[in-house]
Amino acid sequence: MNVLNLLEEVLRDPDLLPQERKATANILRTLSQDDQDDNHLKIEDIIQMPDCPKPECFETLSAMELAEQITLLDHVVFRSIPYEEFLGQGWMKVDKNERTPYIMKTSQHFNDMSNLVASQIMSYADAPSRAGAIEKWVAVADICRCLHNYNGVLEITSALNRSAIYRLKKTWAKVSKQTKALMDKLQKTVSSEGRFKNLREMLKNCNPPAVPYLGMYLTDLAFIEEGTPNFTEEGLVNFSKMRMISHIIREIRQFQQTSYRIEHQQKVTQYLLDKTLIMDEDTLYELSLKIEPRLPA
């Protein structure tokens, strides 16, 4: 409140330069906007909504419906992280759940979505159905790319690259060439190669709303924190380090603050957040070996 009062006072100064007036108004607008976030969805509210009388399943939902609601959920979760959690590498500490609860929730949501994709594919007993599920999920990932939800693209491609699914040669043999080519293109977009070079390029050229991959920023912050001291040799605050950290947080905030105009569909998010559909890594791999046993050496 003191900052807001000061800015309003500054704006009343008749000697203010035009660019100073503009900068002050921008800061004032940004600070005021943050308080109007109540009308936005929160992941806790979505989880607590009553179940739909007729729940949907993977087969009855379109790729567009899935991609839009994945994007909405991903953005709601990403937007909830307060900027203080990005300071001091709390997510790497023993008490990370207390220090950075929202970063940990975002990470858990990523893993849950990726597990859902893998579990859905592995729930089919026959190869053609599994191949069909792979093709549909790749289509969902491509729509996520069009919606600038790069986190969603990575949730899906990382599921398809799990050993339990990747090793199923008979299933992949039934996946179309177009899908394989598209998957290759999507994987290149979100690849960690060259410190996520392609993804950074995409984010630089896209207009928000967008959902970046959080892990990319956490890696950047860890690199700065570990490689640069907080104080100079003269014992002064290392402002160069602080500027680098603030630049990353500013970029994250830019993507957090621009919301998607996607209507929440309870029937879709109920399916996407259904933990009973998720199998753990060991169960997935055991199932994979039953479907296609290892060839004798």
Secondary structure, 3 states (H helix, E strand, C coil): CHHHHHHHHHHCCCCCCHHHHHHHHHHHHHHHHHCCHHHCCCHHHHHHCCCCCCCCCHHHCCHHHHHHHHHHHHHHHHHCCCHHHHCCCHHHCCCHHHHCHHHHHHHHHHHHHHHHHHHHHHCCCCHHHHHHHHHHHHHHHHHHHHCCEHHHHHHHHHHHCCHHHHCCHHHHCCCCHHHHHHHHHHHHHCCCHHHHHHHHHHHHHCCCCCECCHHHHHHHHHHHHHHCCCECCCCCECHHHHHHHHHHHHHHHHHHHCCCCCCCCHHHHHHHCCHHHCCCHHHHHHHHHHHCCCCCC
